Amino acid sequence: MVSEDLEDKIGYSFHNGNLLREALTHSSFKNENKEYGGDDNERLEFFGDAILSFVVTEALFQNYSEQPEGFLTKARAVIVCEESLYEVAAGLNLGKYMRFGKGELLSGGKKRPSILSDALEALFGAIYLDSDIEIVKKIILSLLDEKIEQAATGALMVDYKTTLQEKLQEGGQVIIRYEVIDEKGPDHNKTFVTRVYADDVALGVGQGKTKKEAEQNAAKNAIKERY
């Protein structure tokens, strides 16, 4: 079975298969299939997000006692950001196991970073409800251990906004500003879309779960496009 293939990858077999199915059900599937009596994965994503944050926070706090609060906060942010979670979800080929509405499927939802990162958090929430905190902690750490180590040593912590500013100002002073151009999703799970400008010239667009993450991604994309 397809679900058993995913369970083999994460090293956990569900007792309640409905929780796994819910974690892998995008809202578009529920909206297009009125006969479907279950829930989509948005509530599980909300729950799993909190569990993930706790597990990563505890790991950083216990294993990197020499680091100050500010560093740990930044490290946690890059570990649980959309880009990082998307890479893990893509490694599991998570989109293959999900249920989508036809429209979302045709528009590339199976590979969309925001959808896959949310589904990974929903999966963590489902595992917790099906087991306990120790089991879900073990699974989260097994999937994210490399990213936690990289973040804690500073390998993942690139300040793209500062890098972009330095590159732009090599040619003289410029006024750099970031503008939120769109907000998507419900209040508890918003995605912000931000555009960066230099002297009112648009340079790049990025998105993220927070305004700061969206700004960093906008700067990152601007650097990719210009340099």
Buried (B, 14 or more C-beta within 10 A) or exposed (E): EEBEEBBEBBEBEBEEEEBBBBBBBBBBBBEBBEEEEEBBBBBBBBBBBEBBBBBBBEBBEEEBEEBEEEBBEBBBBBBBBBBBBBBBBBEBEBBEBBBBBEEBBEEEBBEBBBBBBBBBBBBBBBBBBBBEEEBBBBBBBEBBEEBBBBBBEEEBBBEBBEBBBEBBEEEEEBEBEBEBBEEEBEEEBEBBBBBBBBEEEEBBBBBBBBBBBBBBBBBBBBBEEEE
